[in-house]
Amino acid sequence: MSEVEIRPAVISDLPLLTNLEHHYQTNRVWQMERSVADDQVRVQFREISLPRSIRVEYPHQPNLTTIGNNTYSVVLVALLNNSPVGYISIWEQLASNAAWIRDLVVKEQHRRKGVASALVLAAQVWGGRKRMKRMIIEMQSKNYPGIQLVKKLGFEFCGYNDNYFENQDIAILFSRPIKISYL
C-alpha cells in the first residue's frame, strides 16, 4: 500500500468524504448491564459474540458542511494516491482542554490497513499543537472494530451516554493523554 498522506480537508473534499461508506461489519459488541440496589447503581460493559456478523449503520448523518462554523474545529483527510480514503473530525473542547473525535471513517476497501491509525495519530499531533491535554473519541457500543483500534492506540474506556445518538445507540467514550508538541 502507498504511504498515507494526511492534511486538513478543503471544501472540495467534503462531498467525497460525506459519500464514503460510514457503515461497518461486526460480530462482537459491548453489551451494557445496569442494576440498581440499595441506593447503588452499577453499570458494566461486557464483550459478547453475536451469532453472525451484522452490518451497523452510522449513528448520525455525516454533515461536514459546517467546518469553521463551530461544529468541527478541523477535519483531517487521509489520501492515497491523491484520492480521499478517510477522514477524522475533531472538536476543540476548550472547557475540558480536550480534542474530541466525533467521526473516524475509512473507505471500506482501505480498512485494517493503517489509515485510521494514521488519522488518529495526526489528530493527536494537531491536539498537541493546540496544547490540548486529552483526546476523547466517541463511538457506538456496537463498534467492536473501533473499540479494538482505540485500545491498540492506548485509549482507555472513560464513560458512556445511553441516550446520545439520534438512533438511541449507546455512546461509549475512550480517552488518552496528548503529548504537547511545540512545533
N, C-alpha and C positions, 0 to 999 in steps of 0.2 A: 504494500500500500504506500502511496505517496505521502509525503510529510503534510500534516495538517497545518494550515495557516489560520490563525485566529486574529480577528480585527473587529473594531466596533462596526455594527451594522449601519448601512446607509439606506436612505429612503428606497432606493431601487431594489434592495434585498427583501424588504418587508413582505411583498406579495408572495415571493418564493418561499420564505420562511413560514408564513401562515399556512401555506399549502403542503408543508411536509406532513408525513404520517405521524399523527400525535398519539395514536393508539399503541398498545403493546400486548404481548402474549405473556402469560404466566401460568405456572402450575402449582404455585405456593402463594400464600398470603399471610399477613399478620392479622390474627383474629383478636379482637378486644373482648375482654371479660370484665364486667363491673359488678361489684357486690357492695351492699350496704348492710352493716350490722353493728349494733352498739355504738352508734354515732361515729362509725369509722367507714370511710369509703375506700375501697380497694379496687384499683384498676391495674390490669396486667394485659400484656400482649403476648401471644404465643404464635409461633410459626406453625402453620398447618399445610399439609399437602392436599391438593384438590384431586378429585377422581380423574380429571382430564384437564388439559390446558385450556384456558379461556382467553378470549380477546377482551381487553379492558379499554373502554373509550376514555379519552382525556376528560378530566373532571370539569373543565370550563372551556369556553370558546377562546381560541387564541386571538388576541387583539393587540397587535404590535403597532397600531397606528398612532398611539399616544406617547411615543418616546419623547422625552423632553417636556411633556405636559404633566410631570409629577407622577405618572403611572409607573414608569420604569426609569431608573437613573441611567442605565445603559443596557443595551442588548449587544452581546458579542456573537459573532457569526464564525462558524468553522467552515473553511473552504478546502476542497480537494480539487486540484487542477482548475482553480479559479471558479469552481462551482459550489454554491452553498449546500452543505450537507447536514448542518445542525446549528442550533443556537442556544444561548442561555440568557435569560432576562434577570436583571438584578435591581432590587430597590435598595437605596441607601437609607437605612433607618437611623436617623440622627439621634433620636431619643435613647435607643439602646446601643448605639455605636456599632451597628451590625450591617453586614451586606446580606440581604435576604434574597435567596434564589427562589423564584416562583416557577419558572419554566426551564426545563432542560430537555431538549428534543433533538434526536438524531434520525436522519433518514434511515428507513428500515434496513436497506442493504449495507449500511455502514455501521450498524450497531455491533457492539462487542469487539471493536477494532481500535479502541483508544480515543475515539473522537470525544465522547462525553467526558472522559478523564481530562483530556486536554482543555476542554471548555471550563471545567470546574477549577483546574489549576490556573487558568488565565483569569478567572473571576477572583481567585484568591489574590493574585498579583494586583488586580485592579483595586480590590478592597484594601490591600496593604498600602498602596499609593495614596488612597483616600484616608489612611490612618484609622480604618475600621478595626475593631478588636475581635469580632466574631463573624463567622459566616454561618448562616442558617439556611437550610433547604427544607422545603415542604413537599410532601408527596402523598398519594393515596396509600392507605394501608394495604391495598392490593398490589402495589408496585414493587413486587419482590425483586425484579431485576435492578430497580433503582436503589432499593434498600441495600442490596449486596454491593453495588457500586460505591455508595457513600461510606459504608462501613470499611471497604477496602481503602478508601481515601482518608481514613482517620476520623470520620464524623461519628458522633455518639448520639443515641436517642436522647432527646431533651424535652419531649412533650407531645401533646396531641390536641386536636379540637374535633369533637364528634359532630359538630354542626357547622362545618367550614365551607365545603364545596357546595355549589348550586345543586348538584345531583345527590346530595346527602351522604356522600362517601366521607369516611373519617380521614382527616389530615393528620399525618404524623410528621414530627419535626426532628431534624438532626442538626447538630451544630459542631463546630470545631473552631479553635482559636486561629486567628490570622497573624502571621508574622508580618510586622510592618516593614514596608520597603520604602527607602528614602530616595529611590531612583526616579 
